[in-house]
Amino acid sequence: MRLVFFVLVFAAVPGCTCSGVNRGDVNLVSLDDEWALGDELAAEVDAQTEALSDPRAQAYLDRLGGALAAQTELADREWTFTVLDDPAVNAFALPGGHVYVNAGTIAAAETQSELASVVAHEVAHGAARHGTERMVKAYGLSLVAGLVLGDDPGVIRQIVAELVGQSALARFSRSDEEEADNLGLAYLAAAGYDPDGMAAMFETLTALRQRRPGPLAQWFATHPLGEDRIEAARVAAEGAEPTGEPATDPETFDVVRQRVRAAVPAAATP
């Protein structure tokens, strides 16, 4: 079924579709079209990557991700979460509510709040619709419209290859990263997870990079991490309190992390 894609000029800003969070930005892609495009991209990602064959780890990520997505203004949309069989420490989000977390990220996290902070950050990119904004800037509105209509599957494969290979398309702007941190931290607390987990995860990754820089190469290429970002996460966490009980528990996280480390030995941290 071909979707109708309305090309809006900037003079018609009131007609654009917004998620409610990225209020200062204009996104000319409708939410329905973004979710349709996300499904196209996700199908190609699934063809170019391998999901981790561990139902328990996948079920854990589904619960964790679902609890975080439920805190967003796009909670009524369908979100999917996938554990990839990849020892590198990395995670990324596609437009349309698709979030991927490498096995190496689960292995590296010291607590479930640290892992939740990574997932929350990627959920925030999706809720703020950074992906389609980035694609329009990189490829132009007319090409993105054609992708929604399925006119050029070759470009879909190219875009996914760039995402999987962590090239330029996967790098968000500094303001996008800051917004994803701030929104992600709010989602963490609202879902009942310790907001200090974000700064703690940053510190864990920084320490791991000093011991084993290889597995962190992709992460630091697409998620620049300096002391200012760590400090900002610390300060923001001071004003946030977790509400309610998280959807997952620390004991299950420990079991899942050990299973992942056993299944993907290269992801095991010292």
N, C-alpha and C positions, 0 to 999 in steps of 0.2 A: 504494500500500500504506500503510495507516494504522499508525503506530507506537504501541506502548503506552507511555504516559507515566505513570510512577509518581510521584504526588504524595506526598512524604515530609514528615512533620512534623519540627520541630527536635529533638524527643525521640529521633528515629530517626537521628541524625547518623551513627552507624557505617555506615548503609546508603547514604550518599551516594557519588557518584562523584567521585573527585579525580584530578587529572592527576599528582600527586606533587610539584608545585612549590608551589602555593598552599596549603600545608598548614594554615595558620591560618584559612582561610576555608571556608565551607560552600557548595557549589554543588549545588542540588537538581535540576539538569538532567543526565541521563545523557550520557555521551560520544556514544553512538549518536544520541540525540536532538539533541545539539548539532550534530553533523555533518550531520544531515538538515535542521535549521533553517538551517545555514550554506548549504547548497545552494539552499534557497528564497530566502534573502537575496541570494546571489550571482547567481541568475537575474534578480532584479529590478535589481540594480546593473548587470548587463550590458545590461539594457534601457534604463537611464537614462543610461549613459555610453558612451563610444566608446574602444575599445582602440586603441593606436598600431599602425598598419599597418607594422610593421618586424619581420620574422621574426628578424633577427639580434639586435635589442635584446631581444625576447621570450625568445629562446633563452638569452641571457646572464643575464637575470633568473631564468629557470627553474633554471639551474645554480647561481647564487648562492643563491637562496632555498632550493633543495633541499638544498644543503650545510649551511645554517644550521638548517633544520627537522630534519635528521638528528641534530643535537646535542640535541634536546629529548627529554623523556620521552614525547612523543606522536609519535615518529618513525615508528611503524607506521601512523599515520593518513595519509589522502591530503591533501596540501597543494597549493594552486594559487597561482600568482603571475601578476599581470597588469600590464602597462605601460599606463597610461591616456594618451590623447591630450589632455593638459591641461598648459598651461604653468605653472600654479601649483605652487609647491613644497609637496608634501604627500604623505602616505602614510597608509593606514589598514588595519585588519584587521577582518574579520568573524568571528563565531563559526564554528567548524568548519574552520579552516585555510585561509581565503581571504585573501590579502594583495594589496593594490593599491598601486602606486607610480606617481605622476604623472611624466610626461616631464620636467617642470620640476625634479623632484628629481634625476634623472639628470644633467640639464644643469648643475645647481648644484654637484654633488659635485666636489671637486678630485682625489680618488683613489678607487680601488675600495674601499678600507677605509672611507672616509667613507660611500659608498653602502651598503656592507655593514652599517654600524652602523645605518642607518635601517631596512633590511630586518630586521635582527636584533631591533631594538626592537619592530617589529610582530609578528614571529614570537613574541616573548616574550609579548606581549599574548594571542596565541592559545594558547600553551602554558599560560599561567597562567589561561586561561579568563575573562579579564576581561570579555569581551563579553557572555556570558550572565549573569554576575553583575550587570553594569550594566543589562541589559535587565530582569531580574527586579526590580531596585530601582526602575526607571523605570516599568514596566508591570504588575508583579505576576506571581506564579507562574502563576495560572490562565490569564492571557492568553497568556503564553509557551507554556504547554502547548497552547493552542488553535492557536497558530502552527505548532507542530511537527506537529499533526494537519491543518494546512492549512485550518482552519475559517474564517479571515478574511484573505483575500489583500489586502484593502484596508489592513489594518494593516501587512502586510509592505511594501506600497508606501510607506506613511507613514514607517515606520522607515528604509527605504532613502533616501527623500527627505531625511530628517534627517541621515543619514550623509553622503550626497553633498553636501548643503548645509552640512555642518560646523556643525550646531547642537548643542544640549545633549547629545544622546545620544552624540555622538562624543567628548565630553570625559571622560576618565578621571580618577579621583581622583589626588591627589598621591601617595598610597601606591602606587597602581597604576602610575603613571609611574615612580616610583623602582624598583619591582620589575622593570618592563620594561627599564629601563636596566641594572640589575644582571644580570638574566638574559641580556639581549642581549649585554652585554659578555663574559659567560662563553661564550656561543655563538660570538661572533666569534673568540675565542682558540682554542676547541676546533676550529673549522673552518679554522684556519690563517691568519686575517686579523689584521692589526695592531690590537690593542685600543685603541691611541691614536686610532684612526679615529673613535671616538665623540666625544671631546672636540674633535677637529679639525673634525668636521662641525658641531658646535654653534658653534664659532668662525666657520666659513665662513658659516653661516646668519646669525649675528649681524652679521657684516660686510656681507653681502648686503642685509640688512634696512635698513641705514643708507643704502645706495645706491639700492635699489629696494624700498621697503616693500610695494608692491602685491602682488607674487607671493608674499610671505611671510605675508600676512594670515591665510590659512587655517591655516598651520602654527602660528603663534604663538597663534592662538585655541584650538587643541586640544592643543598641546604647549608649555606655558609653559616659558620658557627664561631662567633667571637665572644669574648668576655662580656661585651655590652649586651649581647642577646641573652646570655645566661643570667646576668644581673637583672635585666628587665623581667625575665620569667620569675626570678626570686621575689622581686618587688610586687609584681602583679599577684602572685600567690598569697602574699600577706593579707590582701584584701578580699580573698575568696575563701569560703568555707564549704566543704562538701555537704550536700543535702541528701538525706535518705541513704539507702543501702545500695552499694554497687551491684550490678547484675552478675558479676563473677566474684570469685573468692581467691585469696592468696594461695591456699593449698592447691587448688586446681591449676593455678598459674604455674606453681612449682613443678607439678606433675607434667604439664604440657611442655614447659621449657626443657625438662629432662628428656622427654620423648623426642622433641625436635633436635636436641643436641645429639641424641643417639641415632636418629634417622639421617641427619646431615652432619656427619663428623667434622667437616670443614668449618661448620658454623660454631662449633664448641669454643667457648672462650676459656682462657687459662684461669 
